[in-house]
Amino acid sequence: MGKALDGVRILDFTHVQSGPTCTQLLAWFGADVIKVERAGAGDITREQLRDIPDVDSLYFTMLNHNKRSVTIDTKNPEGKQVLEALIQTCDVLVENFAPGALDRMGFTWERIQALNPRMIVASVKGFGPGPYEDCKVYENVAQCAGGAASTTGFDDGPPVVSGAQIGDSGTGLHLALGIVTALYQRTSTGRGQRVLAAMQDGVLNLCRVKLRDQQRLERTGTMKEYPQYPNGTFGEAVPRAGNASGGGQPGWILKCKGWETDPNAYIYFITQAPVWAKICNVIGKEEWATDPDYATPAARLPHLKDIFAEIERWTMTKTKFEAMAILNKYDIPCGPILSMKEIAEEPSLRKTGTIVEVDHPLRGKYLTVGNPIKLSDSPTEVKRSPLLGEHTDEVMAELGYSPEQISALRTAGAI
């Protein structure tokens, strides 16, 4: 059976992480992604954070699977003609250049539309229209400007950025959805359109519950599920809430056996209301199930610190996996704090294709993440990332260039 995006051709002008995340996802679903790079250099991440000299870094390989690489000098007049031919034969152009860079190359929206009225032009930018739209943005800047950092961490410490790349990869995922949606609309309109995913907007979308809490705080002056309640104070803005779940089911990270030497010997424990009596039985506090100070969710809120301290006394007698095995018997929501080493070695993630081993001609075997989205009729095969310019001749031939013409373009420095 064919792939979901068979027949869709993507002209990939992206680099680093946000754009490549988007185009890699589309490539996993079957799109033909042609990555345009500078001859001799390519995507800057090919050389960033290298662990093997003169070999494409894991930073690059893990973001550019299933793509083809061509090298084109877009400043060269003949190279620009090659790019025009690609625009005329592709469905989508994806870029995450600095603001205005595509226009300065001579490829304004109007010019692209003249070459191919069906072309969808998709862009990642740091900010949408407004006072900061011309500013360059990186991952942690996006997390800060999108509201994530101000609401992450503990109340007695500074704002904290997340290890999850919600600014770069998160925005790339948003952009991929926008592209697929625009492709779908094109089936009825026949027209291309512009798609924009701003990193600030993407982070804010992932932080929407904190915008919810800002309005609740302004209305009520307090939020009872936050650890500042009842003895702390609330200011004008949503505070940092430590490991609180931020929802109607209070949760916290608790120590498990071995925490003194293992920095990940912890478990996330949620005191879900429907299983409260089972929680009381498991930790040996059966009387709490009927005690008026603990029997209802509302009654428990002022006592959450004491409740989690008591639960932690129990979890500290078990490894995180022993605690999981016991708690799961009673449908008590919980989850182990898994290290990257544990995730890399987890057999079930290999079986589902969430973790994949790939063989690279220069690097050898390495682990990477697979497609997080599983389609029953379009399974993903993760193929290695391309070498720099590996498919230039192949793509030029598909555009109708003869071997002699390709040789001439290379002599002229156009490719």
Buried (B, 14 or more C-beta within 10 A) or exposed (E): EEBBBEEBBBBBBBBBBBBBBBBBBBBBBBBBBBBBBBBEEBBBBBBEEBEEEEBBBBBBBBBBBBBBBBBBBBEBEBBBEBBBBBBEBBBBBBBBBBBEEBEEBEBBBEBBBEBBEBBBBBBBBBBEEEEBBEBEBBBBBBBBBBBBBBBBBEEEEEEBBBEEBBBBBBBBBBBBEBBBEBBEBBEEEEEBBBBBBBBBBBBBBBBEEBBEBBEEBEEEEEBBBBBBBEEEEBEEEBBBBBBBBBEEBBBBBBBBBBBEEBEBBBBBBBBBEEBBBBBBBBBEBEEBBEBEEBBEBEEBBEBBEEBBEBBBBBBBEBBBEBBBEBBEEEEBBBBBBBEEEEEEEBEEBBEBBBBBEBEBEEBEEBBBBBBEEEEEEBEBEBEBBBBBBBBBBEBBBBBEBEEEBBEBBBEEEBB
